[in-house]
Every structure is written in C-alpha cells, then in structure tokens.
Amino acid sequence: MLKIPNDRGVFILEIMVQSTDIDDQNHVNNIVYLRWVQEVAYAHWKTLGSKELLDRFNWVVLRHEIDYHSPAMLGDKVIASTWIDGPEGPRQRRYVSIKRVSDNKSLASATTTWCLLDAQSGRPKRVTEEITSVFGLKN
C-alpha cells in the first residue's frame, strides 16, 4: 500500500468512469487504470511545468507496476493522486493512488519509472532541481 505524503507535492486528478471504460465483466478494465496513471502524470507535469520547461523536456515511461485492489464501476467518481521520489540521474519514480470518492476505497496503486528527455535531441537528461522543484521537491 502506498503512503501518500501530506505536503504540497501531491497532485490530484478527478475522473468519472465512462461507459467506454467498462469491460465484459461490467467493471473498469485493467488497461483503463494504466491510462489513468499516465493521465495524472501528464496532468501533473503540464499543470506545474512552465511553458519553457514543457518545450525543453519530455518524459517517457520506462516501467509500470500496478496493483489492483477493488473494481470501479460505471458512474463512479475516482481520484488519482500522484507524487514523486527524488531523482536518480535521468530517472524519476512516480507513485499513483486511485480511490473511489464515495467511500474512499482504494482501487489501484502504481509505481512508475519515468525518464526525462531533452526535447530537441531525444536523449536522456539528468533530473535537476530545476525540475524537482516544480513538483515541490529539493534535490
């Protein structure tokens, strides 16, 4: 189970379960949770990053690990909360917790590893305090 820090480093995205999210078992398909993990990560970066940073850098996923705890159903309102760890060179570990709003039930949790890229060259770039400070961290 992920521990959510109680500081300004947590970013929250509200999501409504849509009919297209539902699978043959009548609950949210597991691949949808992966989409939500990516959506909250991108929203976090695009909301907090300046235009200059967004133009200079891109992020790519190196690894996703997802644990499924309980199913979400059509019409559920969920929140995806995300925060990051300190960087390791060009790598940045990100955590995501997905919960149902009505009962605060944990639906899924994920740990993902992202790599920072220079937007022009496409080459990995060390994550510096210029980047981590956007997310509320100090190197």
C-alpha positions, 0 to 999 in steps of 0.5 A: 500500500502506498503512503501518500505524503501530506505536503504540497507535492501531491497532485490530484486528478478527478475522473468519472468512469465512462461507459467506454471504460467498462469491460465484459465483466461490467467493471473498469478494465485493467488497461483503463487504470494504466491510462489513468496513471499516465493521465495524472502524470501528464496532468501533473507535469503540464499543470506545474511545468512552465511553458519553457520547461514543457518545450525543453523536456519530455518524459517517457515511461520506462516501467509500470507496476500496478496493483489492483485492489477493488473494481470501479464501476460505471458512474463512479467518481475516482481520484488519482493522486500522484507524487514523486521520489527524488531523482536518480540521474535521468530517472524519476519514480512516480507513485499513483493512488486511485480511490473511489470518492464515495467511500474512499476505497482504494482501487489501484496503486502504481509505481512508475519509472519515468525518464526525462528527455531533452526535447530537441535531441531525444536523449536522456537528461539528468533530473535537476532541481530545476525540475524537482522543484516544480513538483515541490521537491529539493534535490 
